[in-house]
Amino acid sequence: MLLCRELVTSVMQLRGSPFRSYFAEVDRDEALLDDLAPPSSEQRVRVPFGSDVDEAQVCDVRVEVRYPRFGVDKDGDMRLIVNDGGDFKQPVRVEVCRNEGGTCDRIHDMLPAGHSTRCATKYVNRVLVALFTEDNRVEPKPTKFAFPAACVCYVRTYYYPSKV
């Protein structure tokens, strides 16, 4: 892992100045806050009712901040993501269902007979700077990676099975 960190640091020092805006001055606790301003519009998750309405999630979730070092990009290629733990950090706030595929416990028993529920994790694309090899050179480039962003509850009725 030390070799990867050294590679990331040296490439970014040589060619990374155009990408400075991608690297957050955010610590882990700040990144967990919902009102943290995202660095780009692609990283926004819309809140349906706004922040002034009392809401409760119907599926239990786990929220954490990750600093990914490797990932599969939008083209299906494994990439080394620029996250050296020093000057080049790209935190990603992720939210996953604790009970993926299980029932939405907070509302399941309130629904009439003939209905079922399940929790599912939704993913969004985040733009992160990763390293690419071109003409025997290693170059940093922004690219899209999918990350878990929200846990949703689906309700299915057996009266209309094609409707989800």
N, C-alpha and C positions, 0 to 999 in steps of 0.2 A: 504494500500500500504506500510505502514511503516513495518508491519509484514513481508511482502515479502522481503523487503530490508534487514531486520535484518536476515532473514533465509539465503538469498543469501550470505551475508557478513560472517556469522558464518560458513556456509558449506565451502565456498571458503578459509577461513583462516585455517580450519582444513585439507581440502583435495585438495585444489586448486593449489598447487605449480606446479604439472606437466603441468598445463594448462596456465601458465603465458604468453606464447607466443601468446595466442589467444586474449589478452587484449591490445588494442591499446593505445598508448600515443598520440592520435590524437584528436585535437579539431574539433568542428563542421565545422568551415570555411575551415580547411585543407581537411576535408573529402569530401567537395564539389568539390575539384579540380580534373580534369580529370587525371592529371599526378601523382596522389597519388599512391605510390607503394602499391599494395594489399598484405595482409598478406599471401595469399596462391594462388596457380595457379587456384583454383576453383573460385576465386573471380575476375578473369580477364575477361573483355569484350573486344573482339577484335575490333579494329577500322579498317574498310576495306581498307582505302586508306592511313593510317598513319596520323601523326599529321602535316605534312608539306603541306597538300593540303587544300585549302579553300573549306569548305563544308557547306551546309545548310541543316538543318533537314526539312523534308516536313510535319511533324506533330508537332504541338506545344506540348511541354513537361513541366512537373513540376519535378524539381530535389530537393531532400531534403535528409537530414541525419536523420535516425531514430535510436533510442536506444530501440529496442523491449524488452518487459518484458515477454510477453507470445507469443506463436506461436504454430501452428500445424506442427509437424515434418513430415519427409518423410513417416512415417508409419501411419499418420493420428491421432496421439496422441497429445493432448494439453500438452505443456511443459512450465515450468517456465524457461525463458532464463536468464542467468546470466548477469544482467545489473543493478548495484546498484546505479549508479550515482556517485560513489566514485572511489575506486581503480579498480573496475571490470566493465569496459565499453567495449562494442562491437558495435561500430558504423556501420551502414549499409547504404550505399549510394543507394537510390532508384530513379528510373526514371519512371514516368507514363505519359500516354497520357492525355492531357487536354481534348481532344475530342474523348474519347474511342468509337470506332464503327462509328465515323463520317468520313467525307471525309478528304482526305489529301489536305488541302486548298492550299498549295503552288504549287501543280502540277495538281490538278483536272481539272481546266479549260484549261490546255494546252494539254490534251490528246484528241485524235480523238474521234469522236462519237462511241458509242459501248463499251466504257471503263468506269469502275467505280473504285473508290478507297475507302479504309477504313483504319483508324488508329487502331492499336492493340498493347497492352502492352505485351511484352515477359518477361518471368520469368526465373531466374536462381537459382540454389541451392547454398546456402551459409552455410558454416560450422560454427556453433556457439556453445558455451558451454551452456548446459542446465542441469537442475537438474532431476535426475531419482530416483525412489525409488526401492531399491533392498534389500530384506531380512530385512525389517523394518528400513533401513538406507537410507539416502538421499545422493546420489553420483553425482558429476559433470561429464558429459561426452560430448564430441563433437558429434554433430548430424547435419543433414542437414535440412534446412528450405528454402522454396521457397520465393523469394522476386522479386518484379517488377524491371527489370534492363534496359529495353530499349523500346522505342516506334518505331514501324516499320509501313511502309505503304505497303499495299497490293494493287495490281492493277489487276482487273479482266476484261477480255474481254468477251463480249456476243457472239462473233463469235466462241470461244472455251470455253464453260462454265465449262468444267471439269478442265481446267488449271487455277491455282490460282497463 
